[in-house]
Structure formats: C-alpha cells, structure tokens
Amino acid sequence: MNLDVITDHLDYFLVGAYPHGPLGGAALTLILSVLSALVSGVLGFILGIALAVTRGFAQTSLLLVLSFFRAIPVIMLIFWTYFMLPIVFGINVPGIATVVIALSLIGGAYLAHSVYAGIRSLRQGQWQAAAALGLRPWQVLRYVILPQALPIMTPSFINQWVALIKDTSLAYVIGVGELSFVATQVSNREMVYPTEIFLFVALLYYAICSTLEFFANRVARRYQQAT
C-alpha cells in the first residue's frame, strides 16, 4: 500500500486546481451537496404542503409529476438538462448548475412525499379542533400541524441529504470536477495506484456523510426537545 500517491495529490483531492484553477475535489462536492440540499428542501417542503392541501385533479397532476422525477435516474436527468436544453431551447446550462438542478428536482420529489406523509400522519381532529378555535387553514397548518409534523419528517430529510452527497459523484459524466472526477484523473495519471486512491476517496465520502448525519441528528434532537 503506497500512500505517497495520496499525500502528493492531497491538495488536488481536497480543492482541485484552486487557487490556480477552478475549485474542485471534496470542496466542490460539499458546495454541490449544500446547494442541492437547500433547494431540494425548499421544493420538497412547498410541494409536500401542496400535495397535502390539494384534492382531485390538482393533486393527481402533482402526484404524476413527482412520480416522474422519482422514477428517472439522476444521471439521465443530468444528461437531459446538460445536452437537450441547448438543442431544444437554445439554453446553455453550466455543469455545476446542471447537477444542482437535477439533484434538487429528484431530491425535492422524494422530500415532498416525506412532508406529505408527515402532515397526513396527524389525525383529522387536529385540523377540526384548530378550525373550531377560529384559525384559518393556513394558520392551522403553520401553528398546529407543521410544528408536530416536522419531527416526523426529519429522518427522511437527513437520509435524503446524505444520499445527495453520494449522488454528486454522478457529476463526473459532464466533466464537473468534483471528488470522484479528480480521483479518476489522478488514477489515470498514476496508472498503478487505483486501490489506494479510491479507498481514500471512499473514506472522504464516509467522513463527509457521517459528519452531516451527526450534526443533523443533533439539530433534530434539540428541535424535538424544544417542541
């Protein structure tokens, strides 16, 4: 086991060619993950509430859209966004934006169902009792339903955000220089140390995912205690 290949390229694994070139490596993986987590969280929250409060044709249409994004592979959506939008609409989407859009749409579709399940898990009597007190529907949702449903949704949000970190590795297919991409570059350059390189990359992914899960669980526990 030769660890010199790791120490010799450690900066490249962590930040890519920065500051003499574009930011990449583990730093870019973190940026992609954070941006995708924020956007997917907002989308999931809004769409999940919409799913819970709509009925009939509107709810069915929303379910079909969410099912579509849950069914297609992330890599396919990345390809569609990156290669088809310029052809069909003449819109050129940068690689980083492509990855964030794809991960956010698919992550948001999954989280929408988690939000919907959290809201629907509460008994109908909660809505009726709050309405009997004179609260409007949006007030019932804000002050009564969501404070109780959020702790139920939290594990799903954490799991989805951890999955986003791993899914950023698919960005290599369009040349975005995240961690898996720079690892492949180093492996192709060195030729003889793929085991050491990809074991190190696996450890980096594990460290990032475990750290996120640790802090997210701490925040979730504090929120649950506060409520």
C-alpha positions, -999 to +999 in steps of 0.1 A: +000+000+000+017+032-012+003+063+005+026+087-013+001+090-041-024+104-016+000+128+001+014+140-032-021+149-045-038+157-013-045+194-023-059+183-056-082+158-039-095+185-015-098+216-036-089+206-072-067+231-091-077+260-068-063+288-065-045+284-099-076+270-115-113+262-108-123+249-074-129+211-074-124+179-054-140+175-020-147+213-017-168+213-048-186+181-037-196+200-005-208+230-024-229+209-047-243+190-018-252+221+002-268+239-027-288+208-037-299+202-001-312+237+003-331+238-030-345+203-026-355+211+009-375+242-001-390+224-031-399+193-010-415+215+017-436+235-007-446+206-029-454+184+001-477+210+016-493+215-018-499+177-020-515+177+014-539+206+008-550+199-028-576+174-039-589+159-071-573+168-105-547+191-090-534+165-065-534+138-092-514+160-116-489+169-089-485+132-079-478+123-116-451+150-118-435+138-085-436+102-096-419+111-129-389+127-111-388+098-085-387+072-113-360+085-136-323+080-128-303+111-117-277+105-144-305+106-171-318+139-158-283+153-157-278+143-194-312+158-204-305+191-187-270+194-200-274+182-236-310+186-245-318+221-232-292+237-256-306+217-285-344+221-278-345+256-262-311+270-270-303+273-233-268+265-222-267+254-186-233+253-168-222+220-155-225+229-118-260+244-123-270+212-142-260+190-113-277+212-087-309+213-108-310+176-113-303+167-077-327+193-064-356+182-086-353+145-078-345+152-041-374+176-038-397+149-053-387+124-026-389+150+002-424+162-010-437+127-002-420+128+032-436+162+040-470+149+028-467+117+049-457+138+080-487+161+076-512+132+069-499+112+098-517+136+122-553+130+129-580+150+112-592+161+146-562+184+148-575+204+119-611+204+131-601+215+167-580+243+154-607+254+129-632+254+158-610+279+176-613+303+146-580+297+129-578+300+092-565+269+072-530+284+067-528+293+104-538+258+113-510+245+091-484+269+104-492+269+141-507+235+148-499+209+120-463+217+109-448+220+144-460+185+151-452+171+117-416+184+113-400+160+138-417+131+119-402+144+086-367+150+100-352+114+095-363+114+058-347+148+052-314+136+068-314+104+047-321+123+015-294+149+021-268+121+029-279+105-004-273+138-022-237+138-012-231+104-028-252+114-059-229+143-066-204+117-078-225+114-110-214+150-120-183+134-135-203+124-166-204+160-177-169+169-166-177+187-133-145+184-113-159+170-080-142+144-058-149+114-080-138+132-111-104+144-097-099+109-082-103+094-117-079+119-131-052+111-105-058+074-111-054+077-149-023+098-144-006+074-120-019+042-136-008+018-108-025+030-075-063+028-081-068+009-048-051+035-026-068+064-045-104+051-044-101+038-008-090+073+002-120+088-017-143+064+000-130+075+033-136+111+024-172+104+014-177+085+046-163+114+067-185+140+049-217+118+052-210+109+088-203+145+098-235+157+082-256+129+098-240+136+132-248+174+132-282+169+115-292+144+142-281+168+170-301+196+155-331+173+151-329+162+187-327+197+200-357+207+179-377+177+192-368+186+228-378+222+222-412+212+209 
